[in-house]
Amino acid sequence: MKVAVEANLSPVREYLSRQGYQVDTLDANQLENLGETQANYSAVVISGADQNLTGIQNVVVNCPIINAHGMTPEEIHQRIQAAGK
């Protein structure tokens, strides 16, 4: 399973990688242009630091967006698994 994780979430990236996911890192510019690559991901994990997520949510419709704010890497993993069912 391939997921995209915002650049500032290194503990999440490391955890998901250890769980067998292919993890791509997204920076701010890539987040703004995510619509072009959304079909490549099973989930996108964002930090939630940018509360203006409307543009991202309007663009990314083919995979879940997980706001990692206040969540552990384990909780994020559970969300990804639940979204894949």
ABEGO torsion letter per residue (X at the ends): XBBBBBAABAAAAAAAAAAGBBBBBBBAAAAAAAAAAAAABABBBBAGABABAAAAAAABAABBBBBABGBBAAAAAAAAAAAAX
